[in-house]
Amino acid sequence: MTPALPVGCVIAVLGAPGTGKTELANALAARLLQRGVAAALVADPARRPSTQQAQTEAAFEQSNRIAAAARRGVVIADSTALMSAVDAEVRFGDTSLYEHAQAAHRSHAVTLLMALDLPQTGGRAPEEQAEAERMDALLRAALARAGSPFAVIHGRGPERLASAWNAINARAEDAGVTSSSGRTASGERAWFWPCDKCSDPACEHRLFRDLIARRP
């Protein structure tokens, strides 16, 4: 099944290093193109910036690239400014990017968050595992603050692609969605819930309850 995605729809792919984010983003863009969807991949910046200033510039540049691509069709964003904001907090203790990153992310129709379940060649060093877990937790918290629902993507290779594809189809099939921002005709953000498992079993359901509780 090919999802009906409007021009301007942004599918954001987020995840800590080593979670298969880039591989999945490339696979999704290729599949959409094969299905005749005018889709563009906005790639993740090649290198992690070495300074806070460079991190800030990279975040705004990524947002600009996503916005420009969205004017022409559907976008698969391999990371957004939200990844830069989390990276800046982890590496530099800088939280100043969150305001921009969360505001920009609210316009994205679909968010796919990579689970921490992929095996690493040679295994992760304890400090690398700790950093991945912290980034994952910070991403979840930032998405919650932004009010952006997300699907957690598990599995390997074809299984992970199938999970992401199902999540996108679930979002596209939501009858209340009328725009790329994912808002209903009444102005509320529609919710979708394609994930049935998680590396933190309580977190998505807790996020769900919190967001529902905040609705007027």
Summary of the structure (lengths in Angstrom):
residues: 216
radius of gyration: 16.3
end to end distance: 34.4
largest distance: 50.8
contacts: 671
relative contact order: 0.16
helix: 47%
strand: 11%
